[in-house]
Amino acid sequence: MKLLRKEGFEIGRYLVRKLMKELGLVVKCNKRFTLTTDSKRQLPVEENPLNRKSSPSAKNQVWTIDIMYIWTLRDSLYLTVMIDFYSRRIVGWHLDGQKEPPW
């Protein structure tokens, strides 16, 4: 749109949307990630020691962690967060990165 405006056309997103609809055009986005979970594996599933008890009676009895992969323009980062199940507060976290992106 900026290029069209620079060349003297009066255009906005609603006009672009209308014209694209009339012409049958759709936006095609690139896939940002690849799923890596192997759901068809034959390994045994580990027993859950919590037995579906998600409400502990006191602090620091049950902790859980989550790992998140964060893409940036320069680095790829891993964020690990540890949460206390009772208070639902973050107990600790760690951020670690790779110097070069994996792609």
C-alpha positions in Angstrom: 0.0 0.0 0.0 2.9 2.4 0.8 4.3 1.9 -2.7 0.9 2.6 -4.3 0.4 5.7 -2.2 3.9 6.9 -3.2 2.9 6.6 -6.8 -0.2 8.8 -6.2 -3.0 6.2 -5.6 -5.4 6.8 -2.8 -5.8 3.4 -1.3 -6.4 1.9 2.2 -6.8 -1.5 3.7 -10.5 -1.7 3.2 -10.3 -0.9 -0.5 -7.5 -3.5 -0.8 -9.7 -6.0 1.0 -12.7 -5.3 -1.3 -10.6 -5.6 -4.4 -9.0 -8.8 -3.3 -12.4 -10.3 -2.6 -13.7 -9.3 -6.0 -10.7 -10.8 -7.7 -10.8 -14.0 -5.5 -7.3 -13.4 -4.1 -6.3 -14.7 -0.7 -3.2 -14.1 1.4 -0.9 -17.1 1.7 1.3 -17.1 4.9 4.4 -19.1 5.3 4.4 -21.8 8.0 6.4 -20.4 10.9 7.3 -23.7 12.6 7.3 -27.4 12.1 5.7 -29.8 14.5 8.2 -32.2 16.0 6.0 -34.3 18.3 6.0 -38.0 17.4 2.5 -39.1 18.5 2.9 -42.6 16.9 5.7 -43.8 19.0 5.5 -47.2 20.7 7.3 -46.3 23.9 5.4 -46.9 27.2 3.9 -43.8 28.9 5.4 -42.9 32.3 3.0 -43.2 35.2 1.7 -39.8 36.6 2.7 -39.5 40.2 0.1 -36.8 40.8 -2.8 -39.0 39.9 -4.7 -36.0 38.5 -4.4 -34.1 41.7 -4.0 -30.6 40.5 -4.8 -28.9 43.8 -2.0 -29.4 46.4 -2.7 -28.4 50.0 0.4 -26.4 50.7 3.2 -24.5 48.9 6.3 -26.2 47.5 4.7 -29.6 47.2 4.2 -29.7 43.4 6.2 -27.8 40.8 5.8 -27.9 37.1 8.0 -26.6 34.3 7.4 -25.3 30.8 9.9 -24.8 28.1 9.2 -22.3 25.3 11.2 -21.6 22.1 11.4 -17.9 21.2 12.5 -16.7 17.8 14.2 -13.4 17.5 15.9 -11.7 14.6 19.4 -12.4 16.0 19.2 -15.4 18.2 17.0 -18.3 19.1 16.1 -18.5 22.8 14.8 -21.1 25.1 12.8 -19.9 28.1 12.2 -22.4 31.0 9.8 -21.4 33.7 9.1 -23.3 37.0 5.7 -22.7 38.6 4.4 -23.7 42.1 1.1 -25.5 41.6 -0.4 -24.3 44.9 0.3 -20.6 44.6 0.5 -20.5 40.8 3.5 -18.3 41.1 6.8 -18.5 39.2 9.5 -20.2 41.4 12.3 -19.7 38.9 13.1 -19.2 35.3 16.1 -19.5 33.0 16.7 -18.0 29.5 19.3 -19.5 27.3 20.1 -18.9 23.6 21.9 -20.0 20.6 24.1 -17.5 18.8 23.0 -18.6 15.3 19.4 -19.4 14.3 18.8 -23.0 13.5 17.6 -22.3 9.9 
